[in-house]
Amino acid sequence: MGSIYHFAILFSFLLFLSFVLNHSTAEAAPTGRKLSALVKEQPLVLKYHNGALLKGNITVNLIWYGAFTPIQRSIIVDFIQSLNSPRTPPPSVSSWWKTTEKYKGGSSNIVVGKQILHEAYSLGKVLKTNHLLALAGKVNDLRAINVVLTAKDVAVDRFCMSRCGSHGANRAGNGKARQAYIWVGNSETQCPGQCAWPFHQPIYGPQTPPLVAPNGDVGIDGMIINLATLLAGTVTNPFNNGYFQGPATAPLEAVSACPGVFGSGSYPGYPGQVLVDKASGASYNAHGVNGRKFLLPAMWDPQTSACKPLV
């Protein structure tokens, strides 16, 4: 099966805590937003460990597991198509993604590839890691990232307890080649206070009012945040020897190194100052294709060694 790098995303809403990373299996190296006590800030440096990065033209194949509406699918597709779209007004999804060009190797040009629907829950509604690997392995393309998206009524091992998604690599072909994959779950009914924050009140900490989701769907807009985090982590640390800080078993990556930061002035439990749509009251910080708006987490900038929110 090869090495699998689990990306554990867990929001922290305690006043004196921030996010931390999580790691599970012996072959897994989870990275994510974890809970760590607030102490004096240490310099944030994501060291390059001389491994391969995903650069150039990268196809993203989408494997939809469970019931997603056409509108829900279109929101996520529009987000992915926005990553390399130069025609959207600033601040834009593409300007956020351009930060990945500053990591060695240049740009990662993302395009949407195949979409596979598993609406009949062929593997049931309780999935283990091996089920995710089986779904991700449906498309064999070493220049692609296979993204498994599970619906709101699908329970996944350790979902909500320690992670909102994960990324890793499957062994493909002769067993030596590695293919990147991502899994993200819809937390609308299972744990929106963890995995869809700041669009839902946190389960812990200061009960500040949640932000209005920019696409009117708390679960899907929460998935966008987690998918953005995982995509950035995948292209800059696909095989756990790229850019990260800390131990390889629990690395802080391009976005997970900037937990809970969406705008200026952020602190644990407060996402920072973001833009608000006057008509809908929705919060966002990035424009996308087809008039979409998204809220994206800050990304670590290798040139400044600092987390860089869009606004």
N, C-alpha and C positions, 0 to 999 in steps of 0.2 A: 504493500500500500504506500510505502514511502513516508517521508516526513510530512506532517500536517501541522500547519501553523494556525491555531485557533485564535481568532480575534475576539476577546471578551470585552463587550461594551457594557459597562454598568454605570449609570448616572449616580452621582452622589448629591444628596440634597441636605446633608447635615451642615450646620452653620460653620463648624470648625473642621470640616472634612472636604477633600477634593476627590477627584476620580483616581482610580488605580487600575492596574492591569490584572488579568486573571489567567491562570494556566491550569489545564486539566490533565490530559493523558500523557503518558511517557513520551509519545511522539508529537505532542502538541506544544506549540509555543504561542499562547494566547496573548494578544495585546489588546488594550482597550482603555476605557476611562474608568479608573479605579479610585477607591477611597483612601486618601492618605492625609495624615494630620497636617494642618497648615503650619509650616515652619518657615524659617528664613529662606527666601528663594535662592536656589542654587543655579549656576549657569546652565542653560539648556543647550546641549550640544548633541545632535544626532550624528554619531560617528558612522563613517562609511566603512563597511567590513569587507570591501573588495569583491562582493558577489555580483551576480547578474541582476540587472534591473530590466523592467519591461518598457522599452522605448520603441519609437517608430509607430507603425500602424498596428493598432491593437483592436481586435473585434471583441465585442461583448455580447455573448449569447445569453439569452434570458430563458430560464426554466421556471415556469409559473406552476407552483404546486398548490392545488386547492382552488377555491372560488375567488377570483378577482373580477371586478366589473371592467368593461372596456374603458371607462373613464379612469379607473385606478391604474390600469396598464399604461394608458396614454400619459399619465403624469410622470411615471418612472421613465418611460421611453423618452419623453421630452427632456427630462433632466439629463439623461445620458447624451442625447443629441446636442444639448446645450454646452457640453464640455469643450467642444472645439468649434463652436459657432461664433465667428467674429462680428456678426451683424447685430447682436443684442446690445442695448444701451448699458452704460456703466451705472452702478457696479454690476458686473455680469458673472455668470457661472464660468465662462471661459477665462475671465481674468483671474478668478480663483484658481482654476486648474493650471494656468500658466506658471504658477509657483513651482509645479513639479518639474518644469524645464530647468530649474536652477540646480536640481539634483543631477549628478553626473550622467552624461549620455544624451542630453537634450530632451526633446518633446515626446510625449506619448499621445498619439492621435487616436482618439477613441471613436469607434463607429458601432452602431447597433447591428448585430448579425442575426442569427436565427432566433426565433421565439417558439418554444415548445410548451404546450398547455397540458397539464396533468389535472384536469378538473374532476376526474373520477376518484381522486385519492387512492391511487393504485397501490400505494404502500401503507395505507391506513392514515390515521390522524395523530399517531404518536411516532415520531421519527427519532432514530439514533444517528450517530455520526456516520455509520456505514451506509445508512439510507441516503444521507446528503451526498456522500461520495458517489453512490450509484447514480443519483440524479445528475450530479455534475459531470459524470463520465459519459452522459448520453451523446455529447458532441466531442469528437476527437479532433482538436485543432490546437497545436502547441503555440500558435500566435494569438490565441484567444483567451479571454477570461470568461469562464462559465459561471453565471450568477444564478443561484437557486433562491427563489423568493417563495416563502411559505405564507399561506393565508392565515387570517386571524383565528381560525378554529383549529389550527394545527399546532400541537405541542411538540417541541423539539428538546432533546436532552440538554439540560442546564439552561434552557431559554428562560429568561426573567430571573433565575437564581444567580447567575454570574455572567451572563452574556446576552447581547441583543443581536449578535451576528458573529461571523467568523470568517477568516480567510486562510487559505492554505494551498497545498499543491498535491495533485494526484500523480502517481506514476503512470506513464502512458507508453504505448508501443512496446519497446523491448524491455521496459521496466526501468530504464535509466533516465529517459526524458521526463521532464516534469511539466505539468499543466496547471496553471493557476485557477483557483476557484474561489467563490465567495458565497456565503449564505447569509441572508437577512430575513428576519421574521417580522410579521405584522403584529404589533403589540396592542392593538386597539382595545381588545377585551381581556387580555391576559395580564399586562403590566404596563399600561400607558404612563403611570407615574415614574417608571424607571426608564423605559426605552423610547418613549415619545415625549419626554420633557424637552423643551419648555412649553409644549402644546398641551400639557396636562399638569395638574397640580402634583408636586412631588409627594412621594409616600412618606418622606422624612423631611425634617428641617423646616425652614421658614415657609409658611404657606402663602407665598406670593401668588397673585392671580396668574393663571397660565396665559401664554400668548395665543392669539388667534392664528390657526394654521393657514398658511398662504393659499393652499389649494382646497381648503374646506374639508380636509380629511385628516384627522389626528393620526390615525394609524399609518397612512401612506406618507404624510409629511414627516412623520417620525422615521419611517423607513428611508426616506431620502437622506436624512442626517447620517444615519448609520451606513447607508450605502456609500455616501460621499467619503466618510471616514475610511471605510474598507477599500474603496477603489484607490485612494491616495496611498494607503498602506501597502496595497498589492503591487502597484507599479514601482514604488520606491524600496520595498522590502519583500519581494515575492517569495524568496526561498530562505528567509531568515538569515541572510548574510549580506543584506543591503544596508540601508540607513536605519539605525535605531539607537536608542539610549538604554542603558541598563543591561541586565542579563538576557541572553538569547532566549531563555525559557519564558521570559515575560517582558518583551521589548516595548518601549514607547516609540511609536512610529510618527509619520509625518503629521497626522491630525490628532491621534490619540495622545500625543505629547502636549496638546493644547486643550485640556479637558474643560468643557463648559463655556468656552469663549466663542461668542458669536458677534459681539460688537465691543466698542470701546467702553472702558469702565466696568468690565465684568468682574465678578467674584463668585465663589461657590454659592450656588443657589440663585444667582442673578446673571442672566445671559449677556448683559451689556446693552448699550444703546443701539437699537436697530431701526430700520425704516418701517413706517406704518402706512399702509394703503388707506387713503382718506375715505374711499367709498366703502370698503369692506371692514376696515379696522384690523386687517391681517398684518402680521409682522413678517418681514423678510429682509434680506440683505443682498440678494442677487437676482438679476433679470435673466430669464431663459428664453428659449424659442417659443413661438406660438403665444406670446404674451404671458407666459408663465412667470411666476415669482417663487423663489425658494429661500429657505433659511439654511445657510451653510456654516459649518464650524470653521474656526480659524485653522490655518495650516502653518507649520513651522517653515520659516524662510532660511535656507542655508546661507544666504548672503549676509543677513543681519543677525542670525542665530536667535531669532525671536519669533513668537507666534504672531501671525499677521491676519487679523480679521479684515473683512472687506470694507466695513464701515466703522 
